Amino acid sequence: MSVNDSLLVVVLAQAVLYGTPLLYAALGELLAERSGVLNLGVEGMMLFGAAFGYWVTQEVHGSDAAVLPLAVLGAAVSGAAMAAIHAFLTITMRASQIVSGLALTIFAGGLGLSAYFGTELHLADKTATHQLGSINVFGLRSVPVLGPVLFDQPALVYASWGLTLAVALYLTRTRWGLNVRAVGEAPASADAMGIAVARYRYVHVLAGGALAGVGGACYSLSITPGWVAGDTLVNGAGWIAIALVIFSFWRAELCLAGAYLFGGLSALPFALQANEELQHLPAGVLRTPEPYQALPYVLTIAVLVVVSTTFAKRRLGAPAALGTPYVREER
Amino acid sequence: MTVRLERRLDQPWWLNVAVPAGSLAVAFGIMGIVLVASGHSPWHTYRELWISAFTGSGALSATLISATPILFTGLAAAVAFRMQLFNIGAEGQLYVGAVGASFVALKMGDHGVTSTPLYVLAMCVAGGLLGALWALIPGALRAFAHTNEILTSLMLNYVAGYFITYLIFDSASYWRDISTLQARTFPQGKPLPSPAEWSTFGSSVVVPLGFVLGLVLAAGVWVLYSRTRFGFEVSVIADSPRAARYAGMKTRRKILAVMALSGLIAGIGGASQIGDFTHTLDPSGLQGAAFGYTGIVVAALARYNPIAVCVVAVLIGGLQNAGFTLQGVDFPSGLVGVMQGIILFCALGGELFLRYRLRVARRPRAQAATAGPASPEGAG
């Protein structure tokens, strides 16, 4: 058995793979929150993106190279379409961001639009024809430890690295990024400077939805190719992505690290269940899947608690205007 | 011509009727478009919905069955949301409530208790207590560690879900029926002793005891929130946390109390689900129904008013019941969720018109004239 088959390397490689949808969704949520709009609809947008992207692979015929980018694009557009509802309600109609986001998750989620779309188009009965397989970059797959973790992943993983860099640079090094932060921190001042607050918020909420859609497509096109009725495909990842934004103190580069941490947590149940050593445990709680399945959620709570206590001490992070609608007449 | 929003200084009484009615009309219009787009006739679908929800034979009784759990979870959400405390963990709190209630009912059955009122009381106490304790986890984390209660209460839904699955599917727990070979192969919960089945009222329309209990709780919450010091402090904390602090209100204690109350109600909802309907702990049924999440829709549509929650719970219960009856080619699964979402979106959007009025104003001429010919765009 080579080092690349050891539990640690397997978990690390899975952490990157399972962390990628979280990373896309979290970067999207980061953009929206930095502009001052909290969107709790991530779970719903991810699930609908997953369904729509998968539908595209079923409907469009052609080579993988032609179909798959189209599917990812479709997922992004469908995610953005869902986010548009939230943007309209919270920015134009000044509705509560929390309630609207929850409504979006209920509307688009596993008991709503995604399920409707999936049953109407019989997505669950179809076998996955196009999927994003792993790419052996420069033939480096067999390099010990680093090979499986970094050089044997699907294309969306590599793209996510570029995206993280782009978002980090955008927010800290460009005029637009500065404007976004102004809109999220002090919309009245931003408005006085001549920044179109509503337009910035719309654009970033839509971009957030698009990235959540791509995050969902990571599941239906790559991690577990296919469509399952219900909400088991995404299974709370959208919520973990929102937790991740808090964890990363609203910074893109920390999102990357956090995504792999949370990705590792999500992958742990599978790795632990497949681990031979655990098969020798005496019959009991630890031989059943549930403790491992519940583990990521418990650990997410633990991480959130640790982060929020330090967070309160240092007063880091959250955009000052997060969650509040901006009304020029009432500033 | 420009459209401007102006804050209303006072709300005319008719707005409180006109806005929800208008929102609902818009929602049905949008749903009609969705239905036409997916090749269904809206008129036919709406008619079928109405009949299966309310006017068909036995429809209202079935609707009350659907309405009972979401009455509890709707109240649970309303109680917490009213204080800007977003407990979205009613789902999990209902699960653990069901675990507690079924435990005491089975234990009492083992001891040969035969009095139904005693069962109802014990199940409500056990279910409510466990629900409250489960809700106190995110409550305490919020009160003492400033942890976002939305995320923690949601994460605990998954944990509670895996817990009840474990109890029935992957262990030989006290709740699981392992008396027969068939029960060992196809895991299921132990059936409750027959006196633990809650009674019903009425004959032509069957009203479950749980529904009546929910109405009583709603009245209690209404009194608590509009007639007591506690309720007053809750609304001050909701509207202005800073003012509450200056006035010496104990915010931390209120968070714990409101979360516990919210969890208590959801937990009693779990007890009612077991006692009124399933008579056994059924993890797949509970998790498939998503009572907790529907409760959020109910609470939001009722604008967190406990009395309105009762009405909305029956309406949404009707929609759910009809969706369940009609499920098939003409009424695919997921449509009910889509409809709930659209109604909620329209209600949220409609609230704007309660607070603001639309002013359609022509471009002011006088201003353009004073700006002079040198800068004709100046007034734009």
Interface residues (C-beta under 8 A of the other chain):
Chain A: L40 I85 F88 L89 M93 R94 A95 S96 I98 V99 S100 L102 A103 L104 I106 F107 A108 G109 L111 G112 L113 S114 A115 Y116 F117 G118 T119 E120 A229 G230 N235 G236 W239 I242 A243 I246 V285 T288 P289 E290 P291 Q293 A294 Y297 V298 T300 I301 L304 V305 S308 T309 F311 A312 E329 E330
Chain B: E6 R7 S38 F81 F86 I88 L141 A145 H146 T147 N148 I150 L151 T152 L154 M155 L156 Y158 V159 Y162 F163 T165 Y166 D170 S171 G288 A290 Y293 T294 I296 V297 A300 P332 S333 G334 L335 V336 G337 V338 Q340 G341 I342 L344 F345 L348 G349 E351 L352 R355 Y356
